[in-house]
Amino acid sequence: MLFVQRFNVRQVAHAPRSVQTGSFQNHEIEIITGYDAVNDRYPIHIRTHRAGEPWQKIDASQTWGADEYDAFEQGWKIVAEWAKTVG
């Protein structure tokens, strides 16, 4: 995965809800996904925070993965775009 080194990615939970975490410029990042049987795909939820601050959601509501791997790949692409805005 292209983003593993850039964001120090780790898989911390797997099925039914899978979570990968990473970090970028003092931000902790979480990407969360799980199979949605109604839509037969994987929704993507992304949140980030700095120590002492509340979690903030990065909008990924229009993005779905075809499978778990694709959901994480799409999520890290969104994080890469978000990282361009972090000063």
C-alpha positions in Angstrom: 0.0 0.0 0.0 1.4 3.3 -1.1 0.4 5.2 2.1 1.9 2.8 4.7 5.2 4.5 5.1 4.0 8.1 4.6 1.4 7.8 7.4 2.9 5.0 9.5 -0.2 2.8 9.0 -1.1 -0.1 11.3 -4.1 -2.4 11.3 -5.5 -2.4 14.8 -8.9 -4.1 14.4 -10.4 -6.5 12.0 -14.0 -7.7 11.3 -16.7 -6.9 11.7 -15.3 -3.4 12.0 -11.8 -2.9 10.7 -9.6 -0.1 11.7 -6.3 1.2 10.4 -4.4 4.0 12.2 -1.6 6.3 11.2 0.0 9.6 12.0 0.9 12.8 10.2 2.4 16.0 11.7 1.2 15.3 15.3 -2.2 14.2 14.1 -3.5 10.7 14.9 -5.6 9.3 12.0 -8.1 6.5 12.0 -9.8 4.9 9.0 -12.7 2.7 9.9 -14.7 0.4 7.6 -17.0 -2.7 7.8 -19.2 -4.6 5.4 -22.6 -3.0 4.7 -24.9 -5.8 3.7 -27.7 -3.5 2.6 -25.5 -1.8 0.0 -23.0 -4.7 -0.6 -20.0 -2.5 -0.1 -17.7 -1.0 2.5 -18.4 2.6 3.8 -15.3 4.6 4.9 -15.1 6.7 8.0 -12.1 8.9 8.7 -11.3 10.9 11.8 -8.2 12.7 13.1 -7.1 14.6 16.1 -4.1 16.2 17.9 -3.3 15.4 21.5 -5.7 17.4 23.8 -8.1 18.2 21.0 -11.4 16.5 20.1 -11.6 14.1 17.2 -12.6 15.7 13.9 -14.2 13.8 11.0 -12.8 14.0 7.5 -15.7 13.8 5.0 -15.7 10.5 3.1 -19.4 10.1 2.9 -19.5 9.8 -0.9 -16.7 7.2 -1.0 -17.2 3.4 -0.7 -14.9 0.5 -1.1 -15.6 -2.6 -3.1 -13.9 -4.6 -0.4 -12.0 -4.0 2.8 -8.7 -3.4 1.0 -10.2 -1.0 -1.4 -12.0 0.9 1.4 -8.7 1.4 3.2 -6.9 2.4 -0.1 -9.7 4.9 -0.9 -9.5 6.2 2.7 -5.8 6.8 2.6 -6.2 8.7 -0.7 -8.6 11.0 1.0 -6.2 11.4 3.9 -3.4 12.3 1.4 -5.5 15.1 0.1 -6.4 16.3 3.6 -2.6 16.2 4.5 -2.0 18.8 1.8 -4.1 21.3 3.8 -2.4 20.7 7.1 0.1 23.4 7.8 
